[in-house]
Amino acid sequence: MKKLLGAVASVAIVAATQVAADGITIGLSVDQLFESRVAVNNGIHAEAQDRGYDVIEVVADGDAQQQNAQIQSLIAQGVDAILVCAVDQNTIERALIAAKRAGIPVVAYDRDLPDSTVVQSFVGPDSLVDGRLAGEYTAAALAAYEGQINIVELIGALNDQNGIDRSLGFREGIASLENVNIIEVPTDWASDRALSGTQNAFQATPDIAAVFAATDTHIPAVETVLTDLGRLVPVGEEGHVVITGVNGSRDGYDAVMSGTADAFVVMGTEATGRTGVDLVARILAGETVERTNYVGGHLYTAADAEANAAKIWGAPK
């Protein structure tokens, strides 16, 4: 995924030096900032503001040890609850245990920590369903395809449940197709790896019918490869390579609207952020909440993406 830098990142971060004497303060521990993460965080800040809560946000920049130290700092500042998107569960579990000992509830968002003994609840995308939606679209688009169906799958990080579930869901979605050959391209969410891996896949197997990108921010890499090969054919025309992805970024939106990509599944980023704060509020009020809470995505094509731009976090506003 693309790292978000500069002014946009600074707008997303709410600076705070001390916990408010009155009211509720949430410690927001973020793995790193990129577009979709910022969109979720903006939902957190919006819901917190609506409720009159304060937020102290810390960003680990992908450093698990730094996130561990930042969580310890939030505990020392006396936050009432912690919302966390973890870099690595094993590293921060020590800090989360410290939060539990201090009586501070922990809610995970966007990336679950299923093995944690501390996390009371999780909210995030239903990545299994999101991947399945893309797979079902691909299966329908290739239903009349004859011969072996070669599909490139740009896989996200294999240590990230979202990446794992998107892959599983996609494969469930294409299960109706016969004679499928999946060409796996691990990317670890990195665009350069998506580019080189796609190049290698097309060189080794020229007759590729479709590409699934675990994040639609990798679709430009696919466009580059197809352009270089003279195979960037618009949707609906003979020779078109079916392209789908999951996320909801501007890259995905532009590719669908230009006719390069067929469809993309848009995550409910704002709803995820707002639900995270709602879970915190309910836990602090002594309510029992569900351990796992999913926010499903929605698949859009060129036929309905522009009309629903307000619901697509990466679309131009």
Steps between C-alpha positions, in 0.01 A plus 500: 500500500610852437643685796326834562742782572508871567204723560230234462655288772542795731134594461399149603697508824353665805780622720452483873742526789286408794180330584204726557400535861134443412332268254637207305836480327574227247854398418522428129797279412554486123733264313575740215330760286379434148182609328253240620638504855463877514143465374421262789678727748298796376186304586640440849571868552158602364311264731715599798433866432126435474512336843723763657793261543866597474741296291875459537631349176842342467639351179763225500607537135506122463737450795362239742743591779407865467132413520565303816667805657221730380234282662697508825500879471123510450461289813724739693286793383193333648282458193160342563519253212729404214410447136784317326592395149802283564824477307565160654293326765783315672701815560221715641328234708726589793380859485138391465537283811629808681188685387281224637679516834436873507129439438509647151281315247646429156312487170678396180400651169565427134741216586382240748715350775321165534759348733517794739396433858422869549299632203134513596358575157598549139348695213624487146423408142345167417795412279371152426179643355687782325726253323204278418316789332799559273526129429133464414524793259806343337325164470200659331722695261689183401205262495522454122881481490633192321810307599722543802426817694821660626441752778768713665434560869692787655498380858528737793715429806472140613544607864197730470158341551347744253736381230439136586122537504483698176688219330278230651187694408613557143565130454158418639351748254659339194423145612231467232766528227668186369858449388636797695871561548578761767837670467585627848695824530582587865528878538510569875280797400796656311432655158851431371457131574159506330660651191794259475283202589242587234774545242643159584157336492418630151842407370466145627133460407397736220143368477364660817127561522466692826681676784379537856672764712466457876527880513383710206798730554689235304280537191729773353781242504279265300414781259870569448575137414204469264591828329858383446370176349244676282221319683324785681160438342188675638225309680261338255743478209660184366829419671412685822663364816244496783631709791347525846627621837406579858542827686322804358797722422523773237711256296218247497236762428694653210577159348135398509375832363758497219399149395831337589369308801167323513402543865628579845374422847486808722558463874277684745779703655296768679256245639794294629647798684169610647417147611835477679415801713150368562646173627727693736204700629293190564785318677563803723128506578523140624322344204587165348607531137562253222861384474504529120322771303520516121425788265431361156619661180312569178596417142479778242547508125507787252122474489451616857831628643458864403143516632624360832821705523395640838511145641842425352770632730761540225276662239553868415280719715 
